[in-house]
Amino acid sequence: MNAPALYRKRLIPSECIALKDDRILCCNDDHIITSWKAFSSKSYLSKGYSCYYLHEGIKLSKFLKEDGSFSRWYFDIVSYEWSASKDSLTVVDLLADVIIFPDNSMRVMDLDELAKAIEDDLISKKQTIHCLVCLDSLLRMLRKKGINVLARPIEEAIAAEKGKNSDQ
């Protein structure tokens, strides 16, 4: 698979942004891994890495603080819209999120936004079903296997990137 142009589409607020500054570190039929800098830094987020799981409806991000230290794991429940003619992938944020903190505590977030999107007809029935099924599948997977299996591709990409940089 060739590395596509990436876009992030949000329902609340309604926007579609080209992720032109994201660096694609790995791209295959199962996932795409990127490194990126935050659009606006926060105390818990300056930069990070993301793994777009193309068949699971999830995007996992490793959030890093300004000093490069680990902040948290952040899952977005997403759908993907491919455009072969534009060689692009639009990642649609379906609002539900899961955060795993350094102490391994977990929080499901933004279900209130999902409810508002349903109420205001901002999300289709098909998207809502996809969101809930993917969220349920993710939570089951995390309970059964923990974060490490899903985090492995990101950690391997980070290690490979550091290896390349030390060779230069």
DSSP file (Angstrom, degrees, kcal/mol; ACC not computed):
  #  RESIDUE AA STRUCTURE BP1 BP2  ACC     N-H-->O    O-->H-N    N-H-->O    O-->H-N    TCO  KAPPA ALPHA  PHI   PSI    X-CA   Y-CA   Z-CA
    1    1 A M              0   0    0      0, 0.0     2,-0.2     0, 0.0    26,-0.1   0.000 360.0 360.0 360.0 132.0    0.0    0.0    0.0
    2    2 A N        -     0   0    0      1,-0.1    26,-0.0    26,-0.0     0, 0.0  -0.530 360.0 -97.5 -76.7 149.4    1.3    3.5   -0.9
    3    3 A A        -     0   0    0     -2,-0.2    -1,-0.1    24,-0.1     2,-0.1  -0.569  46.3-149.7 -69.9 117.5    1.2    6.1    1.8
    4    4 A P        -     0   0    0      0, 0.0     2,-0.3     0, 0.0    84,-0.3  -0.372  23.5 -95.3 -82.8 164.6   -2.0    8.1    1.3
    5    5 A A  E     -a   88   0A   0     82,-2.5    84,-3.0    81,-0.3     2,-0.4  -0.642  48.3-136.7 -71.0 137.6   -2.7   11.7    2.1
    6    6 A L  E     -a   89   0A   0     -2,-0.3    13,-2.8    82,-0.2     2,-0.3  -0.817  23.6-178.6-107.1 141.4   -4.3   11.8    5.6
    7    7 A Y  E     -aB  90  18A   0     82,-2.2    84,-3.2    -2,-0.4     2,-0.5  -0.981  17.2-145.9-132.8 146.1   -7.3   13.9    6.7
    8    8 A R  E     -aB  91  17A   0      9,-2.8     9,-2.8    -2,-0.3     2,-0.5  -0.967  15.5-168.0-112.4 122.8   -9.1   14.1   10.1
    9    9 A K  E     -aB  92  16A   0     82,-3.1    84,-3.0    -2,-0.5     2,-0.3  -0.945   3.1-168.5-113.2 127.5  -12.8   14.7    9.9
   10   10 A R  E   > -aB  93  15A   0      5,-2.9     5,-1.7    -2,-0.5    84,-0.1  -0.863  19.3-158.9-112.6 148.4  -14.7   15.7   13.1
   11   11 A L  T   5S+     0   0    0     82,-0.5     3,-0.3    -2,-0.3    -1,-0.1   0.804  81.5  62.9 -89.8 -36.4  -18.4   15.8   13.6
   12   12 A I  T   5S+     0   0    0      1,-0.5    -1,-0.3    81,-0.2     2,-0.1  -0.948 119.2  17.5-132.9 110.6  -18.3   18.2   16.6
   13   13 A P  T   5S-     0   0    0      0, 0.0     2,-0.6     0, 0.0    -1,-0.5   0.693 107.4-122.4 -71.8 157.9  -17.1   20.7   15.7
   14   14 A S  T   5 +     0   0    0     -3,-0.3     2,-0.3    -2,-0.1    -3,-0.2  -0.545  58.7 128.7 -70.9 114.0  -17.7   20.0   12.0
   15   15 A E  E   < -B   10   0A   0     -5,-1.7    -5,-2.9    -2,-0.6     2,-0.4  -0.985  44.3-153.5-161.9 156.2  -14.3   20.2   10.3
   16   16 A C  E     -B    9   0A   0     -2,-0.3     2,-0.4    -7,-0.2    -7,-0.2  -0.965  21.6-173.7-136.7 119.3  -12.0   18.3    8.0
   17   17 A I  E     -B    8   0A   0     -9,-2.8    -9,-2.8    -2,-0.4     2,-0.3  -0.941  24.5-126.5-121.5 132.5   -8.3   19.0    8.3
   18   18 A A  E     -B    7   0A   0     -2,-0.4     2,-0.9   -11,-0.2     3,-0.3  -0.613  14.2-146.5 -71.8 130.9   -5.4   17.8    6.1
   19   19 A L    >   +     0   0    0    -13,-2.8     3,-1.3    -2,-0.3   -13,-0.2  -0.383  44.1 149.1 -93.8  55.0   -2.8   16.2    8.3
   20   20 A K  T 3   +     0   0    0     -2,-0.9    -1,-0.2     1,-0.3   -13,-0.0   0.704  65.4  52.2 -67.9 -22.2    0.0   17.4    6.0
   21   21 A D  T 3  S+     0   0    0     -3,-0.3    -1,-0.3    16,-0.1     2,-0.2   0.560  83.9 106.2 -91.8  -8.7    2.6   17.7    8.8
   22   22 A D    <   -     0   0    0     -3,-1.3     2,-0.5   -16,-0.1    14,-0.2  -0.483  66.9-137.2 -69.2 139.6    2.2   14.2   10.1
   23   23 A R  E     -C   35   0A   0     12,-2.7    12,-2.1    -2,-0.2     2,-0.7  -0.881   9.3-138.4 -99.9 125.3    5.0   11.9    9.1
   24   24 A I  E     +C   34   0A   0     -2,-0.5    10,-0.3    10,-0.2     3,-0.1  -0.745  25.3 174.2 -84.7 118.6    4.0    8.4    8.0
   25   25 A L  E     +     0   0A   0      8,-3.0     2,-0.3    -2,-0.7     9,-0.2   0.728  68.2   9.9 -94.9 -27.6    6.4    5.9    9.6
   26   26 A C  E     -C   33   0A   0      7,-1.5     7,-2.7     2,-0.0     2,-0.3  -0.984  60.2-179.2-154.7 140.4    4.7    2.7    8.4
   27   27 A C  E     +C   32   0A   0     -2,-0.3     2,-0.2     5,-0.2     5,-0.2  -0.916  20.6 136.4-148.3 117.2    1.9    2.0    6.0
   28   28 A N        -     0   0    0      3,-2.3    -2,-0.0    -2,-0.3   -26,-0.0  -0.808  67.2 -80.1-144.5-172.7    0.5   -1.5    5.2
   29   29 A D  S    S+     0   0    0     -2,-0.2     3,-0.1     1,-0.2     0, 0.0   0.661 125.3  42.8 -70.7 -15.1   -2.9   -3.1    4.6
   30   30 A D  S    S-     0   0    0      1,-0.3    24,-2.1    24,-0.1    25,-0.5   0.801 122.3  -5.8 -99.6 -36.2   -3.4   -3.5    8.4
   31   31 A H  E     - D   0  53A   0     22,-0.2    -3,-2.3    23,-0.1     2,-0.4  -0.991  46.7-140.9-157.4 162.0   -2.3   -0.2    9.8
   32   32 A I  E     -CD  27  52A   0     20,-1.3    20,-3.2    -2,-0.3     2,-0.5  -0.997  20.0-158.8-125.3 131.8   -0.7    3.2    9.3
   33   33 A I  E     +CD  26  51A   0     -7,-2.7    -8,-3.0    -2,-0.4    -7,-1.5  -0.946  14.8 176.6-115.9 132.9    1.7    4.7   11.9
   34   34 A T  E     -CD  24  50A   0     16,-2.5    16,-2.2    -2,-0.5     2,-0.4  -0.894  23.3-145.7-129.0 157.9    2.4    8.4   12.1
   35   35 A S  E     +CD  23  49A   0    -12,-2.1   -12,-2.7    -2,-0.3     2,-0.3  -0.937  33.3 163.0-116.4 150.3    4.4   10.8   14.2
   36   36 A W  E     - D   0  48A   0     12,-2.3    12,-2.3    -2,-0.4     2,-0.4  -0.970  36.7-119.7-158.6 164.9    3.0   14.3   14.7
   37   37 A K  E     - D   0  47A   0     -2,-0.3    10,-0.3    10,-0.2   -16,-0.1  -0.919  44.6-100.5-112.0 144.5    3.0   17.5   16.7
   38   38 A A  E     -     0   0A   0      8,-2.5     3,-0.3    -2,-0.4     7,-0.0  -0.308  19.2-131.7 -63.5 143.4   -0.1   18.7   18.5
   39   39 A F  E    S+     0   0A   0      1,-0.3     2,-0.4     8,-0.0    -1,-0.1   0.906 101.2  10.9 -60.4 -41.7   -2.1   21.4   16.8
   40   40 A S  E    S-     0   0A   0      5,-0.0    -1,-0.3    -3,-0.0     5,-0.0  -0.956  89.9-126.1-140.2 121.4   -2.1   23.2   20.2
   41   41 A S  E     -     0   0A   0     -2,-0.4     2,-0.3    -3,-0.3     5,-0.2  -0.290  26.1-176.0 -67.0 146.8    0.0   22.0   23.0
   42   42 A K  E >   - D   0  45A   0      3,-2.9     3,-1.1    -2,-0.0    24,-0.2  -0.818  45.2 -95.6-130.0 171.5   -1.4   21.3   26.4
   43   43 A S  T 3  S+     0   0    0     -2,-0.3    23,-0.3     1,-0.3     3,-0.1   0.820 127.7  37.2 -61.1 -28.9    0.4   20.3   29.6
   44   44 A Y  T 3  S+     0   0    0      1,-0.2     2,-0.3    21,-0.1    -1,-0.3   0.392 119.4  48.9-102.7   1.8   -0.3   16.6   28.8
   45   45 A L  E <   +D   42   0A   0     -3,-1.1    -3,-2.9     1,-0.1    20,-0.2  -0.921  41.1 134.5-152.0 119.2    0.2   16.8   25.0
   46   46 A S  E    S-     0   0A   0     18,-2.9    -8,-2.5     1,-0.6     2,-0.3   0.568  80.5 -14.3-124.6 -37.3    2.9   18.2   22.8
   47   47 A K  E     +DE  37  64A   0     17,-1.5    17,-2.7   -10,-0.3    -1,-0.6  -0.921  65.6 156.6-156.4 176.0    3.5   15.5   20.3
   48   48 A G  E     -DE  36  63A   0    -12,-2.3   -12,-2.3    -2,-0.3     2,-0.3  -0.987  33.3 -95.6 180.0-169.5    2.9   11.8   19.7
   49   49 A Y  E     -DE  35  62A   0     13,-1.5    13,-3.0    -2,-0.3     2,-0.4  -0.966  27.6-160.5-133.6 147.4    2.4    8.8   17.6
   50   50 A S  E     -DE  34  61A   0    -16,-2.2   -16,-2.5    -2,-0.3     2,-0.5  -0.979   9.3-157.9-132.9 147.0   -0.7    7.3   16.1
   51   51 A C  E     -DE  33  60A   0      9,-3.0     9,-2.5    -2,-0.4     2,-0.9  -0.975  11.0-154.4-122.5 115.3   -1.6    3.9   14.8
   52   52 A Y  E     -DE  32  59A   0    -20,-3.2   -20,-1.3    -2,-0.5     2,-1.0  -0.799   8.1-153.4 -89.1 105.9   -4.6    3.8   12.5
   53   53 A Y  E >>> -DE  31  58A   0      5,-2.1     4,-0.9    -2,-0.9     5,-0.9  -0.728   8.1-162.9 -82.0 105.7   -6.0    0.2   12.8
   54   54 A L  T 345S+     0   0    0    -24,-2.1    -1,-0.2    -2,-1.0   -23,-0.1   0.628  81.9  35.4 -73.1 -16.1   -7.6    0.0    9.4
   55   55 A H  T 345S+     0   0    0    -25,-0.5    -1,-0.2     3,-0.1   -24,-0.1   0.515 113.0  56.0-112.2  -8.7   -9.9   -3.0   10.1
   56   56 A E  T <45S-     0   0    0     -3,-0.5    -2,-0.2     2,-0.2    82,-0.1   0.548  97.9-122.6-103.9  -9.1  -10.8   -2.4   13.7
   57   57 A G  T  <5S+     0   0    0     -4,-0.9    21,-2.2     1,-0.3     2,-0.3   0.818  73.8 111.4  71.7  29.3  -12.3    1.1   13.6
   58   58 A I  E   < -EF  53  77A   0     -5,-0.9    -5,-2.1    19,-0.2     2,-0.4  -0.967  51.4-159.0-135.0 153.0   -9.8    2.5   16.1
   59   59 A K  E     -EF  52  76A   0     17,-2.1    17,-2.6    -2,-0.3     2,-0.5  -0.995  15.6-159.2-125.4 122.7   -6.9    4.9   16.1
   60   60 A L  E     -EF  51  75A   0     -9,-2.5    -9,-3.0    -2,-0.4     2,-0.4  -0.890   9.4-170.8-103.8 130.3   -4.5    4.5   19.0
   61   61 A S  E     -EF  50  74A   0     13,-2.6    13,-2.7    -2,-0.5     2,-0.7  -0.953  18.8-146.7-121.8 141.4   -2.3    7.5   19.9
   62   62 A K  E     -EF  49  73A   0    -13,-3.0   -13,-1.5    -2,-0.4     2,-0.4  -0.931  23.1-150.5-102.0 112.6    0.6    7.7   22.3
   63   63 A F  E     -EF  48  72A   0      9,-2.8     8,-2.8    -2,-0.7     9,-1.0  -0.693  12.9-168.5 -87.7 133.0    0.6   11.2   23.9
   64   64 A L  E     -EF  47  70A   0    -17,-2.7   -18,-2.9    -2,-0.4   -17,-1.5  -0.936  16.2-127.4-121.0 145.5    3.9   12.7   24.9
   65   65 A K    >   -     0   0    0      4,-2.9     3,-2.2    -2,-0.4   -21,-0.1  -0.256  41.3 -90.3 -78.7 174.0    4.6   15.8   27.0
   66   66 A E  T 3  S+     0   0    0    -23,-0.3    -1,-0.1     1,-0.3   -22,-0.1   0.850 128.5  53.5 -54.8 -38.1    6.9   18.6   25.9
   67   67 A D  T 3  S-     0   0    0      1,-0.1    -1,-0.3     2,-0.1     3,-0.1   0.430 121.4-107.2 -80.6   2.7    9.9   16.9   27.5
   68   68 A G  S <  S+     0   0    0     -3,-2.2    -2,-0.1     1,-0.3     2,-0.1   0.412  74.1 139.4  89.2  -2.1    9.1   13.7   25.6
   69   69 A S        -     0   0    0      1,-0.1    -4,-2.9    -5,-0.1    -1,-0.3  -0.427  62.1 -93.2 -77.1 153.4    7.8   11.8   28.6
   70   70 A F  E     +F   64   0A   0     -6,-0.2    -6,-0.2     1,-0.1    -1,-0.1  -0.387  42.6 172.2 -66.8 136.5    4.8    9.5   28.3
   71   71 A S  E     -     0   0A   0     -8,-2.8     2,-0.3     1,-0.4    -7,-0.2   0.775  53.5 -50.0-108.7 -54.6    1.4   11.1   29.1
   72   72 A R  E     -F   63   0A   0     -9,-1.0    -9,-2.8    29,-0.2     2,-0.4  -0.977  43.7-100.8-174.4 164.4   -1.3    8.6   28.1
   73   73 A W  E     -FG  62 100A   0     27,-2.7    27,-2.4    -2,-0.3     2,-0.4  -0.851  36.7-165.0 -96.8 139.8   -2.7    6.3   25.5
   74   74 A Y  E     -FG  61  99A   0    -13,-2.7   -13,-2.6    -2,-0.4     2,-0.5  -0.971   5.4-164.1-135.2 118.4   -5.7    7.7   23.7
   75   75 A F  E     -FG  60  98A   0     23,-3.4    23,-1.9    -2,-0.4     2,-0.4  -0.874   1.5-165.7-101.9 130.8   -8.1    5.7   21.5
   76   76 A D  E     -FG  59  97A   0    -17,-2.6   -17,-2.1    -2,-0.5     2,-0.6  -0.937  19.7-134.4-105.9 137.2  -10.4    7.3   19.1
   77   77 A I  E     +F   58   0A   0     19,-2.1    17,-2.7    -2,-0.4     2,-0.3  -0.840  44.8 165.3 -87.8 125.9  -13.3    5.3   17.6
   78   78 A V  E     - G   0  93A   0    -21,-2.2     2,-0.3    -2,-0.6    15,-0.2  -0.833  36.7-144.3-137.7 167.1  -13.2    6.0   13.9
   79   79 A S  E     - G   0  92A   0     13,-1.7    13,-3.0    -2,-0.3     2,-0.4  -0.918  25.1-131.6-127.1 162.1  -14.3    5.1   10.5
   80   80 A Y  E     - G   0  91A   0     -2,-0.3     2,-0.5    11,-0.2    11,-0.2  -0.933  11.5-164.1-120.4 137.0  -12.3    5.4    7.3
   81   81 A E  E     - G   0  90A   0      9,-2.6     9,-2.7    -2,-0.4     2,-0.3  -0.958  14.9-159.0-119.7 111.5  -13.2    6.9    4.0
   82   82 A W  E     - G   0  89A   0     -2,-0.5     2,-0.4     7,-0.2     7,-0.2  -0.671   8.9-168.5 -89.4 141.8  -10.8    5.9    1.2
   83   83 A S  E  >> - G   0  88A   0      5,-2.4     5,-2.0    -2,-0.3     4,-0.9  -0.897   5.3-177.7-128.0 102.7  -10.5    7.9   -2.0
   84   84 A A  T  45S+     0   0    0     -2,-0.4     3,-0.3     1,-0.2    -1,-0.1   0.883  84.6  56.0 -65.2 -37.8   -8.5    6.0   -4.7
   85   85 A S  T  45S+     0   0    0      1,-0.2    -1,-0.2     2,-0.1    -2,-0.0   0.833 118.6  32.3 -65.9 -31.7   -8.8    8.9   -7.1
   86   86 A K  T  45S-     0   0    0     -3,-0.2   -81,-0.3     2,-0.1    -1,-0.2   0.447 102.7-130.0-100.6  -2.7   -7.2   11.3   -4.6
   87   87 A D  T  <5 +     0   0    0     -4,-0.9   -82,-2.5    -3,-0.3     2,-0.3   0.950  64.6 133.3  48.4  54.4   -5.0    8.6   -2.9
   88   88 A S  E   < -aG   5  83A   0     -5,-2.0    -5,-2.4   -84,-0.3     2,-0.4  -0.931  51.3-150.5-136.0 156.9   -6.3    9.8    0.4
   89   89 A L  E     -aG   6  82A   0    -84,-3.0   -82,-2.2    -2,-0.3     2,-0.6  -0.990  10.8-160.0-127.1 120.3   -7.6    8.4    3.6
   90   90 A T  E     -aG   7  81A   0     -9,-2.7    -9,-2.6    -2,-0.4     2,-0.7  -0.903   8.6-151.9-101.5 124.3  -10.1   10.5    5.7
   91   91 A V  E     -aG   8  80A   0    -84,-3.2   -82,-3.1    -2,-0.6     2,-0.7  -0.860   9.0-154.0 -98.2 114.7  -10.3    9.4    9.3
   92   92 A V  E     -aG   9  79A   0    -13,-3.0   -13,-1.7    -2,-0.7     2,-0.6  -0.813   9.3-140.1 -95.5 116.7  -13.8   10.2   10.7
   93   93 A D  E     -aG  10  78A   0    -84,-3.0   -82,-0.5    -2,-0.7   -15,-0.2  -0.653  10.3-164.4 -77.4 115.9  -13.8   10.7   14.5
   94   94 A L  E     -     0   0A   0    -17,-2.7     2,-1.3    -2,-0.6   -16,-0.1   0.160  38.1-118.3 -93.1  19.0  -17.0    9.0   15.7
   95   95 A L  E    S+     0   0A   0    -18,-0.2     2,-0.2     1,-0.1    18,-0.1  -0.235  78.3 110.0  85.3 -44.4  -16.7   10.8   19.1
   96   96 A A  E     -     0   0A   0     -2,-1.3   -19,-2.1   -19,-0.1     2,-0.3  -0.457  46.1-179.3 -69.8 135.8  -16.3    8.0   21.6
   97   97 A D  E     -HG 109  76A   0     12,-2.0    12,-3.2   -21,-0.2     2,-0.4  -0.920  20.8-153.8-133.0 156.8  -12.8    7.8   23.1
   98   98 A V  E     -HG 108  75A   0    -23,-1.9   -23,-3.4    -2,-0.3     2,-0.4  -0.998  11.5-163.9-131.9 129.5  -10.9    5.7   25.6
   99   99 A I  E     -HG 107  74A   0      8,-2.7     8,-2.3    -2,-0.4     2,-0.5  -0.931   5.0-164.3-114.0 135.9   -8.0    6.9   27.6
  100  100 A I  E     -HG 106  73A   0    -27,-2.4   -27,-2.7    -2,-0.4     6,-0.2  -0.983  16.2-152.7-118.8 120.1   -5.5    4.7   29.4
  101  101 A F    >   -     0   0    0      4,-2.5     3,-2.7    -2,-0.5   -29,-0.2  -0.369  32.7 -96.9 -87.8 165.9   -3.4    6.6   32.0
  102  102 A P  T 3  S+     0   0    0      0, 0.0   -30,-0.1     0, 0.0    -1,-0.1   0.782 125.6  56.7 -55.6 -28.5    0.1    5.7   33.2
  103  103 A D  T 3  S-     0   0    0      2,-0.1     3,-0.1     1,-0.0    -2,-0.0   0.349 120.2-111.6 -83.9   9.1   -1.3    4.0   36.2
  104  104 A N  S <  S+     0   0    0     -3,-2.7     2,-0.1     1,-0.3    -1,-0.0   0.505  70.6 143.5  71.3   8.4   -3.4    1.8   33.8
  105  105 A S        -     0   0    0     -5,-0.0    -4,-2.5     1,-0.0     2,-0.4  -0.482  37.7-148.3 -71.7 153.5   -6.7    3.3   34.9
  106  106 A M  E     -H  100   0A   0     -6,-0.2     2,-0.4    -2,-0.1    -6,-0.2  -0.946  15.9-171.4-129.9 144.9   -9.1    3.7   32.0
  107  107 A R  E     -H   99   0A   0     -8,-2.3    -8,-2.7    -2,-0.4     2,-0.5  -0.995  16.7-144.3-137.3 131.0  -11.8    6.2   31.2
  108  108 A V  E     -H   98   0A   0     -2,-0.4     2,-0.3   -10,-0.2   -10,-0.2  -0.816  33.4-164.9 -89.6 131.5  -14.4    6.1   28.4
  109  109 A M  E     +H   97   0A   0    -12,-3.2   -12,-2.0    -2,-0.5    -2,-0.0  -0.802  45.6  17.7-122.9 157.4  -14.9    9.7   27.2
  110  110 A D     >  +     0   0    0     -2,-0.3     4,-1.8   -14,-0.2    -1,-0.1   0.643  61.2 135.7  66.7  23.9  -17.3   11.8   25.1
  111  111 A L  H  > S+     0   0    0      1,-0.2     4,-2.3     2,-0.2     5,-0.1   0.791  74.4  60.7 -67.9 -25.0  -20.4    9.6   25.1
  112  112 A D  H  > S+     0   0    0      2,-0.2     4,-2.1     1,-0.2    -1,-0.2   0.882 103.6  49.1 -65.7 -37.8  -22.3   12.8   25.8
  113  113 A E  H  > S+     0   0    0      2,-0.2     4,-2.6     1,-0.2    -2,-0.2   0.888 109.2  52.5 -66.9 -38.9  -21.0   14.2   22.5
  114  114 A L  H  X S+     0   0    0     -4,-1.8     4,-2.2     2,-0.2    -2,-0.2   0.929 109.7  48.7 -61.8 -44.4  -22.1   11.0   20.8
  115  115 A A  H  X S+     0   0    0     -4,-2.3     4,-2.7     1,-0.2    -2,-0.2   0.905 111.8  49.3 -61.4 -41.7  -25.6   11.4   22.2
  116  116 A K  H  X S+     0   0    0     -4,-2.1     4,-2.4     2,-0.2    -2,-0.2   0.894 109.6  51.7 -64.8 -40.0  -25.7   15.0   21.1
  117  117 A A  H  <>S+     0   0    0     -4,-2.6     5,-3.1     2,-0.2     6,-1.0   0.881 111.8  47.1 -64.5 -37.8  -24.6   14.0   17.6
  118  118 A I  H ><5S+     0   0    0     -4,-2.2     3,-1.4     3,-0.2    -2,-0.2   0.946 113.0  48.9 -65.7 -48.3  -27.4   11.4   17.4
  119  119 A E  H 3<5S+     0   0    0     -4,-2.7    -2,-0.2     1,-0.3    -1,-0.2   0.859 115.9  43.0 -59.8 -38.0  -29.9   13.9   18.7
  120  120 A D  T 3<5S-     0   0    0     -4,-2.4    -1,-0.3    -5,-0.2    -2,-0.2   0.274 111.7-117.4 -94.5  10.7  -28.8   16.6   16.2
  121  121 A D  T < 5S+     0   0    0     -3,-1.4    -3,-0.2    -4,-0.1    -4,-0.1   0.853  75.3 130.7  55.5  38.9  -28.6   14.1   13.3
  122  122 A L      < +     0   0    0     -5,-3.1     2,-0.4    -6,-0.2    -4,-0.2   0.597  67.0  46.7 -91.2 -14.1  -24.9   14.8   12.9
  123  123 A I  S    S-     0   0    0     -6,-1.0    -1,-0.1    -9,-0.1    -2,-0.1  -0.985  85.2-125.0-131.0 137.8  -24.1   11.1   12.8
  124  124 A S     >  -     0   0    0     -2,-0.4     4,-2.5     1,-0.1     5,-0.2  -0.303  24.5-112.8 -78.7 164.6  -25.8    8.4   10.8
  125  125 A K  H  > S+     0   0    0      2,-0.2     4,-2.6     1,-0.2     5,-0.2   0.908 120.0  52.3 -60.4 -42.4  -27.4    5.2   12.2
  126  126 A K  H  > S+     0   0    0      1,-0.2     4,-2.4     2,-0.2    -1,-0.2   0.915 110.8  46.7 -62.1 -43.8  -24.7    3.2   10.4
  127  127 A Q  H  > S+     0   0    0      2,-0.2     4,-2.7     1,-0.2    -1,-0.2   0.892 111.6  51.7 -65.0 -39.6  -21.9    5.3   11.9
  128  128 A T  H  X S+     0   0    0     -4,-2.5     4,-2.5     2,-0.2     5,-0.2   0.928 111.0  46.8 -63.6 -45.5  -23.5    5.1   15.4
  129  129 A I  H  X S+     0   0    0     -4,-2.6     4,-2.7     2,-0.2     5,-0.2   0.934 112.8  50.0 -61.4 -46.0  -23.7    1.3   15.2
  130  130 A H  H  X S+     0   0    0     -4,-2.4     4,-2.6    -5,-0.2     5,-0.2   0.923 111.0  50.4 -57.9 -45.3  -20.1    1.1   13.9
  131  131 A C  H  X S+     0   0    0     -4,-2.7     4,-2.6     1,-0.2    -2,-0.2   0.935 113.1  44.2 -58.1 -50.1  -19.0    3.3   16.8
  132  132 A L  H  X S+     0   0    0     -4,-2.5     4,-2.4     2,-0.2    -1,-0.2   0.887 114.3  48.8 -67.4 -39.4  -20.7    1.3   19.5
  133  133 A V  H  X S+     0   0    0     -4,-2.7     4,-2.5    -5,-0.2    -1,-0.2   0.926 114.4  45.8 -65.7 -44.5  -19.6   -2.1   18.1
  134  134 A C  H  X S+     0   0    0     -4,-2.6     4,-2.7    -5,-0.2    -2,-0.2   0.893 112.6  50.7 -66.3 -39.8  -16.0   -0.9   17.8
  135  135 A L  H  X S+     0   0    0     -4,-2.6     4,-2.6    -5,-0.2    -2,-0.2   0.935 112.0  47.1 -62.2 -46.5  -16.1    0.6   21.3
  136  136 A D  H  X S+     0   0    0     -4,-2.4     4,-2.3     2,-0.2    -2,-0.2   0.924 113.1  48.9 -60.7 -45.1  -17.4   -2.6   22.7
  137  137 A S  H  X S+     0   0    0     -4,-2.5     4,-2.4     2,-0.2    -2,-0.2   0.909 111.7  49.5 -61.8 -43.5  -14.8   -4.7   20.8
  138  138 A L  H  X S+     0   0    0     -4,-2.7     4,-2.8     2,-0.2     5,-0.2   0.936 110.7  48.8 -61.4 -47.6  -12.0   -2.4   22.0
  139  139 A L  H  X S+     0   0    0     -4,-2.6     4,-2.1     1,-0.2    -1,-0.2   0.891 112.4  48.8 -62.7 -39.4  -13.1   -2.6   25.7
  140  140 A R  H  X S+     0   0    0     -4,-2.3     4,-2.2    -5,-0.2    -1,-0.2   0.922 112.2  49.1 -63.1 -44.1  -13.3   -6.4   25.5
  141  141 A M  H  X>S+     0   0    0     -4,-2.4     4,-3.3     1,-0.2     5,-0.7   0.909 111.0  49.2 -63.1 -43.0   -9.8   -6.5   23.9
  142  142 A L  H  X5S+     0   0    0     -4,-2.8     4,-1.4     1,-0.2    -1,-0.2   0.893 111.9  48.6 -64.8 -39.5   -8.3   -4.3   26.5
  143  143 A R  H  <5S+     0   0    0     -4,-2.1    -1,-0.2    -5,-0.2    -2,-0.2   0.895 119.7  38.6 -65.1 -39.0   -9.9   -6.3   29.4
  144  144 A K  H  <5S+     0   0    0     -4,-2.2    -2,-0.2    -5,-0.2    -3,-0.2   0.912 136.6  11.3 -79.5 -44.6   -8.6   -9.6   27.8
  145  145 A K  H  <5S-     0   0    0     -4,-3.3     4,-0.3     1,-0.2     3,-0.3   0.581  92.2-137.0-115.8 -13.9   -5.2   -8.6   26.5
  146  146 A G     << -     0   0    0     -4,-1.4     4,-0.4    -5,-0.7     3,-0.2  -0.268  43.2 -60.8  78.9-173.9   -4.3   -5.2   27.9
  147  147 A I  S  > S+     0   0    0      1,-0.2     4,-2.3     2,-0.1     3,-0.4   0.746 113.4  82.0 -80.6 -26.3   -2.8   -2.3   26.0
  148  148 A N  H  > S+     0   0    0     -3,-0.3     4,-1.6     1,-0.2    -1,-0.2   0.830  88.2  51.6 -58.3 -40.5    0.5   -3.9   25.0
  149  149 A V  H  4 S+     0   0    0     -4,-0.3    -1,-0.2    -3,-0.2     3,-0.1   0.927 116.3  40.9 -62.9 -44.1   -0.7   -5.8   22.0
  150  150 A L  H  4 S+     0   0    0     -4,-0.4     4,-0.4    -3,-0.4    -1,-0.2   0.811 116.1  50.3 -73.5 -30.0   -2.3   -2.7   20.5
  151  151 A A  H >X S+     0   0    0     -4,-2.3     4,-2.4     1,-0.2     3,-0.6   0.705  87.6  87.3 -79.9 -20.3    0.6   -0.5   21.5
  152  152 A R  H 3X S+     0   0    0     -4,-1.6     4,-2.8     1,-0.2     5,-0.3   0.873  84.0  52.2 -52.6 -48.3    3.3   -2.8   20.0
  153  153 A P  H 3> S+     0   0    0      0, 0.0     4,-2.0     0, 0.0    -1,-0.2   0.886 112.4  46.9 -58.7 -36.4    3.3   -1.4   16.4
  154  154 A I  H <> S+     0   0    0     -3,-0.6     4,-2.5    -4,-0.4    -2,-0.2   0.944 113.0  48.1 -67.1 -47.3    3.8    2.1   17.8
  155  155 A E  H  X S+     0   0    0     -4,-2.4     4,-2.3     1,-0.2    -1,-0.2   0.883 112.2  49.7 -62.7 -38.4    6.6    1.1   20.1
  156  156 A E  H  X S+     0   0    0     -4,-2.8     4,-2.4    -5,-0.2    -1,-0.2   0.890 110.8  49.7 -66.4 -39.6    8.3   -0.8   17.2
  157  157 A A  H  X S+     0   0    0     -4,-2.0     4,-2.4    -5,-0.3    -2,-0.2   0.892 110.9  49.8 -66.3 -39.1    8.0    2.2   14.9
  158  158 A I  H  X S+     0   0    0     -4,-2.5     4,-2.5     2,-0.2    -2,-0.2   0.930 111.8  48.3 -63.5 -45.4    9.5    4.4   17.6
  159  159 A A  H  X S+     0   0    0     -4,-2.3     4,-2.2     1,-0.2    -2,-0.2   0.906 112.4  48.6 -61.9 -42.4   12.4    2.0   18.2
  160  160 A A  H  X S+     0   0    0     -4,-2.4     4,-2.2     2,-0.2    -1,-0.2   0.898 111.1  50.4 -64.8 -40.2   13.0    1.8   14.4
  161  161 A E  H  X S+     0   0    0     -4,-2.4     4,-2.2     2,-0.2    -2,-0.2   0.913 111.2  47.9 -64.6 -42.4   12.9    5.6   14.1
  162  162 A K  H  X S+     0   0    0     -4,-2.5     4,-2.0     1,-0.2    -1,-0.2   0.879 110.1  53.7 -65.3 -37.0   15.4    5.9   17.0
  163  163 A G  H  X S+     0   0    0     -4,-2.2     4,-1.1     2,-0.2    -2,-0.2   0.898 109.0  48.1 -63.0 -41.4   17.6    3.3   15.3
  164  164 A K  H  X S+     0   0    0     -4,-2.2     4,-0.7     1,-0.2     3,-0.3   0.917 111.5  50.4 -63.7 -43.6   17.6    5.2   12.0
  165  165 A N  H >< S+     0   0    0     -4,-2.2     3,-0.5     1,-0.2    -2,-0.2   0.847 109.0  50.8 -66.4 -34.0   18.5    8.4   13.8
  166  166 A S  H 3< S+     0   0    0     -4,-2.0    -1,-0.2     1,-0.2    -2,-0.2   0.734 105.2  58.0 -76.4 -20.9   21.4    6.8   15.7
  167  167 A D  H 3<        0   0    0     -4,-1.1    -1,-0.2    -3,-0.3    -2,-0.2   0.667 360.0 360.0 -78.2 -17.0   22.8    5.4   12.5
  168  168 A Q    <<        0   0    0     -4,-0.7    -1,-0.2    -3,-0.5    -2,-0.2   0.472 360.0 360.0 -85.7 360.0   23.1    8.9   11.0
